[in-house]
Amino acid sequence: MHPPLRGEAETKQKISKAMSGENSPMHGKTGENHPKSKKVFVYSNSTSTILEHEFVSYSEAAKHFKCSIITVSRYLDSGRLFKKQWVFV
């Protein structure tokens, strides 16, 4: 690795400051506006044709069911019943 160039740290700091807050390309992109957001549809095991819940993101579903985002993701991938009642699609 090369030694840092004179002024390199200052330049990085200026760029970081210029791209923060409202100037950030990700500013205001939360929930369904976030580019990586994926919807989660939840059906009851007893009535698999009737949609019970619809969430704009994994994090919204995780908050509702009081579990982690990873748990939501794993149940979506596996197709297993969540809490012996819910099917995540």
C-alpha positions as CSV (number, residue, x, y, z in Angstrom):
1,M,0.0,0.0,0.0
2,H,1.3,3.4,-0.8
3,P,1.8,6.2,1.8
4,P,-1.1,8.7,1.9
5,L,-0.7,11.6,-0.4
6,R,-0.5,15.1,1.0
7,G,-4.0,16.5,1.2
8,E,-5.7,13.1,0.6
9,A,-7.3,13.0,4.0
10,E,-8.6,16.6,3.6
11,T,-10.1,15.7,0.1
12,K,-11.9,12.6,1.5
13,Q,-13.3,14.7,4.4
14,K,-14.6,17.4,2.0
15,I,-16.2,14.8,-0.3
16,S,-17.8,13.1,2.7
17,K,-19.2,16.3,4.0
18,A,-20.5,17.3,0.5
19,M,-22.3,14.0,0.1
20,S,-23.9,13.9,3.6
21,G,-27.4,14.9,4.6
22,E,-29.8,16.1,1.9
23,N,-27.0,15.8,-0.7
24,S,-26.7,12.0,-0.1
25,P,-28.1,9.9,-3.0
26,M,-29.9,7.8,-0.3
27,H,-31.4,10.8,1.5
28,G,-35.1,10.2,2.2
29,K,-35.1,6.7,0.7
30,T,-36.7,4.5,3.4
31,G,-39.3,1.8,3.4
32,E,-40.8,1.2,0.0
33,N,-38.7,4.1,-1.5
34,H,-35.4,2.3,-0.7
35,P,-34.0,0.7,-3.8
36,K,-33.4,-2.6,-2.0
37,S,-36.8,-2.8,-0.4
38,K,-38.7,-6.0,-1.0
39,K,-42.4,-6.5,-0.2
40,V,-43.5,-9.3,2.1
41,F,-47.0,-10.8,1.8
42,V,-48.3,-12.9,4.8
43,Y,-51.0,-15.5,4.5
44,S,-52.6,-17.5,7.3
45,N,-52.0,-21.2,7.3
46,S,-55.7,-21.8,7.7
47,T,-56.8,-19.5,4.9
48,S,-53.9,-19.6,2.4
49,T,-55.8,-17.8,-0.3
50,I,-56.6,-14.7,1.8
51,L,-53.9,-12.1,2.3
52,E,-53.6,-11.3,6.0
53,H,-50.8,-8.7,6.0
54,E,-48.8,-6.8,3.4
55,F,-45.5,-5.1,4.3
56,V,-43.3,-2.8,2.2
57,S,-40.1,-4.3,3.5
58,Y,-38.5,-7.1,5.5
59,S,-37.9,-4.6,8.4
60,E,-41.6,-3.7,8.6
61,A,-42.6,-7.3,8.7
62,A,-39.9,-8.0,11.4
63,K,-41.2,-5.1,13.5
64,H,-44.8,-6.4,13.3
65,F,-43.9,-9.9,14.2
66,K,-41.3,-8.8,16.8
67,C,-38.5,-10.8,15.2
68,S,-35.3,-10.0,13.3
69,I,-35.0,-9.2,9.6
70,I,-32.9,-12.3,9.2
71,T,-35.7,-14.5,10.6
72,V,-38.2,-13.0,8.0
73,S,-35.7,-13.6,5.3
74,R,-35.1,-17.2,6.3
75,Y,-38.8,-18.0,6.5
76,L,-39.3,-16.4,3.1
77,D,-36.5,-18.5,1.6
78,S,-37.5,-21.8,3.3
79,G,-41.3,-21.6,2.8
80,R,-41.8,-23.0,6.4
81,L,-44.6,-21.8,8.7
82,F,-43.6,-18.9,10.9
83,K,-44.9,-19.5,14.5
84,K,-46.9,-22.5,13.2
85,Q,-49.4,-20.1,11.6
86,W,-48.0,-17.7,9.0
87,V,-46.7,-18.2,5.5
88,F,-44.4,-15.5,4.2
89,V,-44.3,-14.9,0.4
